[in-house]
Amino acid sequence: MIWKVGDYKAVCKIHIADTGQIIKKIFKFHISDIEIDTLRKNIDFAHKVIDIEFLTPNEQLEGTWLWAKPKIYELD
C-alpha cells in the first residue's frame, strides 16, 4: 500500500496534440487514516479481479472498487 496518512502535492501536465500547448496544474490534498482504510479494502478486490481475469475467466466478479475522495485544492 503506497498511500500513507499525510499531505500530498500532485502535478498534472497535459500536452495538447498538434498545438505544442502544455497545460500544467498543481494540486494538494490530504489523505486521512479513514481514507487509507477505505483504499486498503481494495487490495482483496484487486486480487479477485486478477484471479478472474487470468485464472478463472468463467467466474462472475462480485464487488466494486471503493474510492477515497479527499478535498483537492489547486495551487497557483
C-alpha angles and dihedrals in degrees: 000000000000098000119092129179110273149070122316136189123204131191120207117194120185121190112202109217119239093012104066087223117144122197115200124189128177121207137183130202141164125232114208129204090254090055090048090053090050093051092045089060088066092068094078091044090051089054089053092049091052094045093051094043096050110016110028107020093166092061119098117241114232125192137036140246116270116222133206114215109196119180107264122209125196115226124208 
